Amino acid sequence: MLRLRFRVLRSLPSMLCRFISSGPGSSPAGGQAPDMAEVRNRLREIVGVSTNWSDHRQAMKDRTSLSSLLAKCQEDLPPRRMKDSYIEIHLPLGSQHGLREKYLNVHNSVRFGRILEDLDSLGVLICYSHTKDPSLQRSPLSIVTALVDKIDMRKNIIYPDCDIKFTGHVSWVGKTSMEAKMHMLQYHDGAYSSVLDATFVMVARDPENKRAAFVNPLIPEGPEEEALFKQGEVNKTRRSEIKTASLLKMAPTAEERKIVHSMFLNTLDSTTVSFRSRVLPPNSVWMEDAKLKGLEICHPQERNIFNRIFGGFLMRKAYELGWANACTYGGSRPHLVAVDDIMFQKPVEIGSLLFLSSQVCYTKTNHIQVRVHTEVFDSQSGKHNTTNIFHFTFCSEKEVPQIVPKSYGESMLYLDGKRHFDITFNGTPAV
Ligand SMILES: CCCCCC(=O)SCCNC(=O)CCNC(=O)[C@H](O)C(C)(C)COP(=O)(O)OP(=O)(O)OC[C@H]1O[C@@H](n2cnc3c(N)ncnc32)[C@H](O)[C@@H]1OP(=O)(O)O
């Protein structure tokens, strides 16, 4: 897999105000950059949201008047450089005991769902920094998360009592969309080392979040930035190719058809001459028995700055359900290897009933590929609408049973899971 490293900008000073950390714990000496609370406060200021749910209608009305400030075309907006959006944020787990509780899991590690929430907020702030117009107090743009393209884990262990640092910047820009690259590092044994690299795609909308809005162009400076920008173009093309070849639109490849048929033959009952008698092979689990479901009532507390459900909250809930499914399936504690292609297809409205459904869809040795599908129920139309699809790759402590599809639909889920798994390990689906 192509892994571009971002060295030049890491040394740039933080763009925001500084805090000083105090108290014992595994923290580097000296000042600290802003924390996550500061990120969220900054986002509230940029958008101008109400802090009380009872005022949200008025706040939304106030934002509507900002529509006249939107650019008519991208060329009207001044270009930005990567360093204009560079941000460094600290999560002082080493020094702030109170904060640790929020992040701690029962395995004395960090809750990854919380990290997903932080990355989402940070990604949005990075994009607001890219599009910042210094002459305006509030941004007319509503910037939403469209996609988590990839999160690659570099370490299995995240210590709950050592400081964490996030860095990130806009790495590619389209007309109305922006790619944000973020890195998470942890301070341990006297130095910061990489924990994960993430790539998110954010989309700019008008103040009412009804139509797309132009964003400032990005001018890469120097060979490293040019390579990052080119990679953004490659990512866009890859995404569109994957979308075109989706099993929801196209038949599987010849190789994939062979895989499915061989699994089918492997489940036929050799004592009967029937296509219908199916027998589960040893050390296997039928796919229909590897689901775990959940429900969330979407309360105002989980709203984002645009009065919809916060994308990070959706990711945390989906991740935790997916993790629980992998844990039940594998019978031991799984750790996350990669997250890829989390799609935010539709906003989730406050008050929605959110149905989450996780499915183990592919396995290999001790790896488990889990897909989580979320949908909302519209009580007026009686219809369910898909809002998100999440893909997580986990690694279990021991070898796991093989997942076996029974129906044609399950076979497609299996192949889709395999494609995601192959992307994680080979950088491309092995089709
Ligand atoms: C604390 C604050 C955090 C706030 C963050 C959140 O919580 S946000 C909450 C979670 N997220 C959401 O609710 C978003 C839900 N999804 C949506 O509303 C919509 O699907 C969307 C706005 C993302 C996209 O809508 P449309 O598909 O109609 O957009 P449209 O076709 O006009 O495309 C606009 C631009 O987005 C890009 N685009 C759209 N979907 C994309 C995807 N899955 N992956 C990559 N890029 C995508 C297009 O290429 C285009 O870029 P170019 O114009 O450059 O070619």
The ligand as an ORCA input file, in Angstrom:
! r2SCAN-3c Opt
* xyz 0 1
  C     -18.269     18.922     15.306
  C     -18.641     19.216     13.910
  C     -18.612     18.065     13.041
  C     -19.551     18.200     11.898
  C     -19.349     17.038     10.989
  C     -20.526     16.194     10.992
  O     -20.975     15.706     11.960
  S     -21.249     15.940      9.530
  C     -22.492     14.752      9.831
  C     -22.219     13.464      9.127
  N     -22.283     13.660      7.674
  C     -23.440     13.856      7.032
  O     -24.520     13.942      7.627
  C     -23.384     13.956      5.531
  C     -24.465     13.140      4.927
  N     -24.350     13.123      3.468
  C     -24.788     14.115      2.708
  O     -25.412     15.079      3.189
  C     -24.514     14.014      1.245
  O     -24.326     12.651      0.876
  C     -23.260     14.821      0.821
  C     -23.462     16.292      1.142
  C     -21.995     14.347      1.535
  C     -23.032     14.638     -0.665
  O     -24.234     14.999     -1.317
  P     -24.348     14.864     -2.902
  O     -23.876     13.503     -3.312
  O     -25.699     15.319     -3.326
  O     -23.292     15.921     -3.343
  P     -22.848     16.316     -4.783
  O     -23.158     15.256     -5.772
  O     -23.374     17.698     -5.002
  O     -21.261     16.362     -4.629
  C     -20.654     17.407     -3.923
  C     -19.167     17.086     -3.777
  O     -19.026     16.032     -2.835
  C     -18.246     14.982     -3.387
  N     -18.756     13.756     -2.781
  C     -20.033     13.423     -2.564
  N     -20.114     12.221     -1.967
  C     -18.835     11.793     -1.802
  C     -18.230     10.609     -1.266
  N     -18.955      9.637     -0.768
  N     -16.903     10.541     -1.281
  C     -16.127     11.517     -1.765
  N     -16.634     12.658     -2.291
  C     -17.962     12.787     -2.314
  C     -18.468     15.089     -4.877
  O     -17.408     14.502     -5.594
  C     -18.488     16.593     -5.038
  O     -17.156     17.092     -4.981
  P     -16.540     18.158     -6.018
  O     -17.540     19.276     -6.138
  O     -15.274     18.598     -5.392
  O     -16.335     17.422     -7.293
*
